[in-house]
Amino acid sequence: MMTQVEIDAALAKRPACNWRSEPLLGSVYGQEEIDAAVNAIKESMDPNVGFGFSASPIPEFEAAFAEYVGTKYATAVNSAGPGIDIVMRALKLEPGDEVIVPPVNFGAAPLAVYGAGGKVVWGEVDPKTYMLDPEDVEKKITPRTRAIFPVHIHGMCAPMDKYIEIAERHPHPKYGPPKVIGDAARACGGSYKGEKIGKLGWATIFSFHTMKNMTTLGEGGMIVTDDPWLNEYAHSVRMYGGGVDAWGTSNVMTKVQAAVGLVQLSKLDSFIDGRRRVAYERNRLLAGVEGIELPYEPLECVHTYYLYAITLKKEWAGEKRDALIKMMNDEYGVGCVVANAPQYLSRKMLADAYGMTTPKSEEYAKRMMCVSLHPTMSSDDNRYICAALITCLKKL
Ligand SMILES: Cc1ncc(COP(=O)(O)O)c(C=O)c1O
């Protein structure tokens, strides 16, 4: 823990620019990405070549990504949201078909179930990891359950093997074990029990949005799977679905993005190392600070620390947590965010359709806040952020 002298010294070195909170933070890229993008554009200048359809290096990027994750197939898409929609539509849900989704989530997963005509069944999250709680999945699974759809929230890994085991014990009468699908938009490069996130489950979807662990010029995504049918379906419906005679629209990634993606993928592990360096240093600086629990990283997980989520003590839930976030931002220029409160609290449409049925998750989310973290953050900036947090906690 930092002494008062260390706190004062750290606060005296205010970072040159404010570290913003997650939705506003960009990723890391350099000259190699610029060269890759320019080369891809130059190659396309010949009118007989153009940008092409699924042109090189899109297939090369897909193959490299599948190899990195350890799956047979990957389909590049224009962002994770449409990738999630594609996987959800592949389930061909019928009215009343259920998908278990954690409410502490980005909106993409529940909205995709909604859009595909299914029924979201909210599953409580674990208070230590904020991941979909397998024990609650066991309680919520029914003969109508078609899928279990956890999110690898904060960049850590959800226990996919546990959901798969539950699914196998509760087969749907017509479709067999519910499919386990991972939303790894925030967790590219993380691992679970020695395997990369994306290896386990029927399908996993990644995001390459500007703020994510790796980016393809600000937008982009990837679907990975071992299922040849899903791979063919995804490749076809990302471009109007003619090949599989299904509804589709245009969700393609460009070759310029794929060229940049190949470079970013080669750097991904170093980005994760950078995030982990900052997180571990922060853990040391904040160890023992009263009233906060630091991010929990089970031994079997390699957390990417896309978000550094702390949990405040019960007395700080809600308004006091919000005041802390405001003080960190307004007085110290440190962005903090709640990622995320249950989706049904901010989307009436979801509350009306599926209810507000996870009171425990609502309580846990009131105590959570994510403090700005970036792989390029210097030790001085990290110390400043910790000193600011300790000071705000004292002031409040
Ligand atoms: C958990 C999660 N899922 C899905 C998405 C959607 O990703 P994209 O912006 O690539 O569509 C996001 C984006 O922030 C996310 O955090």
The ligand as a Gaussian input file, in Angstrom:
#p B3LYP/6-31G(d) Opt

LIG

0 1
 C      -19.098000      -7.393000     -24.396000
 C      -19.276000      -6.754000     -25.739000
 N      -19.951000      -7.408000     -26.706000
 C      -20.118000      -6.884000     -27.927000
 C      -19.614000      -5.642000     -28.254000
 C      -19.833000      -5.085000     -29.622000
 O      -18.621000      -4.956000     -30.293000
 P      -18.528000      -4.146000     -31.657000
 O      -18.393000      -2.708000     -31.296000
 O      -17.292000      -4.680000     -32.327000
 O      -19.766000      -4.430000     -32.442000
 C      -18.928000      -4.908000     -27.287000
 C      -18.403000      -3.570000     -27.599000
 O      -18.061000      -2.779000     -26.770000
 C      -18.737000      -5.472000     -26.003000
 O      -18.081000      -4.829000     -25.037000

